[in-house]
Amino acid sequence: SQRFVDLATADAPVGATFERADARSLTDRVDLHGRFDAVACLCQGAFGLMTASGDDDRVLAGMAAVLRPGGRLALSAFNAYFAVRHFDGAEGTDGTAVTFDADTGVNHERTDVRDEDGRSVTVDLWTGCYTPRELRLLCSSAGLDVVSISSVEPGAYGTAAPTTESPEFLVV
């Protein structure tokens, strides 16, 4: 979002740049190819949310395209094992059931989101869920070499081995 770009720019060291672009169209943005030292896609910033149209492979290919040779990607993805174990049938914030579709690997829930002023709106969230094996295969298809996959909590990133107990995986 532009708001996050503005926040990052305000605290960035001299020379750091940030770009706002549709992750689904990065492969078409030839002006951005090979331009970035790093790509961060955390808390399902774009990856994992494009499941309705099956664009996650396109999103990942675009991220790979804009990285310079030797550049790094930090990507978080929802843990399919966690979704099955803890979410399927649980209650969402609006009282409806959270469901996990084992055929598509998509978790559906209704939840409340708030803006900076605290205004709330109930939305449907359709989130792709992945296993470490699937993430490695997707990265390989995009031409990315996986250095590590770790179990993480949103906003608390580390190097713990993948488990069924963490809600997300961090791919580097």
Salt bridges, closest charged atoms under 4 A:
GLU19 OE2 - ARG29 NH2 3.59
GLU19 OE1 - ARG35 NH1 3.51
ASP22 OD2 - ARG24 NH2 2.88
ASP31 OD2 - ARG29 NH2 2.92
ASP37 OD1 - ARG68 NE 2.46
ASP55 OD1 - ARG58 NH1 3.77
ASP94 OD2 - ARG110 NE 2.92
ASP115 OD2 - ARG119 NH2 2.71
GLU116 OE1 - ARG3 NH2 2.96
ASP117 OD2 - ARG119 NH2 3.38
ASP124 OD1 - HIS108 NE2 2.74
ASP124 OD2 - ARG110 NH1 2.99
GLU165 OE2 - ARG85 NH1 2.95
GLU165 OE1 - HIS86 NE2 3.24
